[in-house]
């Protein structure tokens, strides 16, 4: 995915605001799944504004300001599906079942 495509997907007004080429390094794209994955992921990331992020969150510990975001997380399952299709081609996302899956999801 090009830098421009990334900004269009994550921050649609980023192209107009001249944010292209503001990336500072490589990225690591991931797909998380499971019970409350979006809610849990966003909790781990912290608030968008690092000053409002709790210590121990990624943004709370590593982000400097809103304009220099260190991570992105989808805000809904629907947007997550759209973003997955932007970052990954068909067949690139592999299904995986952890050893503790049955213990975590037992009823």
N, C-alpha and C positions, 0 to 999 in steps of 0.2 A: 504494500500500500504506500502510495506517495505521501509526502508531508501534507500536500494540499488535500488529498482525499481524507487523511486523518482529521484535519481541522474541519472539513465539511461534515464529517460524521460526528465528531465530538463537540465542536463549537462552531455551528453553522455560520456565525457572523465573523469568524476568525479570519477568513479570506479578506473581507471588506475592511477589517480592522488592521490589516497588515501584519498578522501574527505568523504568517508563513516564514519558515526558516528560523523560527525561534527555538526549535528543538535543540537540545544540547547533547544528545547522545542516543545510543541504541535503545530499543524498547524490548520488553518481554511481554508478549500477549498471552493471556491465559483464559480458559473457560472454566468457571466454577459451576458445580451443580450440587443439588441436595436441598434438604429442608431449609427454607428461608435463606437461600444462598445470596440473594440480592441484599436483604436486610443485614445479614451477617457480614458480607463483604464490605458494605458501606460503613458498618460499625468499626471494622478493622481499619478502614481507610481514614476515618475521621471526617470532621466537617470540612466543607470546601475551603473555608477560610481557616488557614492554619492557626490563627490566633484564637479561634473558637474551638479548635480540636483538642481533645483531651490528651494528656501525656500518655504515651504507650500506643497511640495510634500512629499509622505511617505518616500522615500529614502533621500530626502534633509533634512528632519527633524529628522529621526530616524536611518539611516544607518551610520556605521562608516567607512567601506571600502568595496571594491568590494568583498573581500573574506568572508565578514560577511553580506551577503545579507539578508534583512528583509522581502522581498516579491518577488513574481514572477508573471509575466503576460505573456500570450501568445503573440507572435509577429505577428500572423496572424490568420484569421478565421480557416484556414486549420489545423494549429498546435493546435489551441484551441480545435477543435473537437477531435484530437488525445489525448490531455491531459485530456479532460473531460472523455474519455473512460478509461483512466488509473486510475482516482480518483474515479469515480462513476460507480456503477453497473446500468444496465437497470432498469428503474423505480424509481431510487433514486432522479433524478432531476425533480422537480415539476415546472410546468408552473404557472405563476402568473401574473396577470394584475393589475397594480396599479390604484388608483383612478384617477390620472392625465394622464393616458395613452392617452386617446382620445385628450386631450388638447395638449400634447407634440407632438403627431404624426398627428395632423389635417393637412389637405392639403389645 
